[in-house]
Amino acid sequence: MTAEEFEAAFHGINMPESMQLYPGTFIPDLRDTVDKSIRILQETQSPAVREAVSHRLKMILEKIYSAQ
């Protein structure tokens, strides 16, 4: 997914304030993390960074939708 697709996917959804993404991976300010991750996708040229950030955003979306 592109940064714009992630922006659209996260737009208007009810997001928890924090999230336990994996055991040992706690995100205390989920909205801020999502915003920064999307910004990284917009600005980086590194395929490895883009892949890692995209994976994290997809996992966050999956957890949000599975909790609803």
Rosetta blueprint (number, residue, H / E / L):
1 M L
2 T L
3 A H
4 E H
5 E H
6 F H
7 E H
8 A H
9 A H
10 F H
11 H L
12 G L
13 I L
14 N L
15 M L
16 P L
17 E L
18 S L
19 M E
20 Q E
21 L E
22 Y E
23 P L
24 G L
25 T E
26 F E
27 I E
28 P L
29 D L
30 L H
31 R H
32 D H
33 T H
34 V H
35 D H
36 K H
37 S H
38 I H
39 R H
40 I H
41 L H
42 Q H
43 E H
44 T L
45 Q L
46 S L
47 P H
48 A H
49 V H
50 R H
51 E H
52 A H
53 V H
54 S H
55 H H
56 R H
57 L H
58 K H
59 M H
60 I H
61 L H
62 E H
63 K H
64 I H
65 Y H
66 S H
67 A H
68 Q L
